[in-house]
Amino acid sequence: MDAPSRPSISHIIAKFDEHGTLHNMRKGRSGRKRSSTSPTREQEVIDNVLNSPRKSVRQLSRETGIPKSSVHRILKRSQFKSFIPSLVHALNEDDPDRRVEFCEWYHARCAGDDEFPLKIVWSDEATFKLNGSINRHNCTYWATENPHVTEEHHLNLPVVTVWCGLSARDSSDHSFSKTP
């Protein structure tokens, strides 16, 4: 490792004589001043978010010409947080009636056959929309307080479905009917 140069040593001694320490005594932070987060630029980002709170940090960065990290710093300093909308099903007028009808049917089947719940295949699934609907995890809403934003989830759109089912029946018992 090279020894410090004579001007570097002179600078260190002068700094110690002036301040009594080698720590940086300048107000604020040392180094280059942040030009992207000036009050004018900060206001530009905040105005942009207030006008369109659903924009991502990347979109704000592109539109304002401010680096993405600086946009994020401005939003954080202004106490904006990113909220993800809750996914809710779009309800039709007849949905409550259909749910009651299903419950009554299920109750009647269980009353007539004690084994009926064991004949059901319990399942879960994940669906991927073919119309280009956006996954809610990619949607953000910038606000200082939770706006409780919801997104309608439309039913009966073309999808690819990944499905898994569990049954109480033995896997060798194939007496139940298969639907196409």
Salt bridges, closest charged atoms under 4 A:
GLU18 OE2 - HIS19 NE2 3.58
GLU42 OE2 - ARG77 NH1 2.42
GLU44 OE1 - ARG41 NE 3.72
GLU63 OE1 - LYS55 NZ 2.59
ASP94 OD2 - ARG98 NE 3.87
ASP95 OD1 - ARG98 NH2 2.84
ASP113 OD2 - LYS119 NZ 2.67
GLU151 OE2 - ARG54 NH1 2.52
GLU152 OE1 - HIS154 NE2 3.74
ASP173 OD2 - ARG169 NH1 3.47
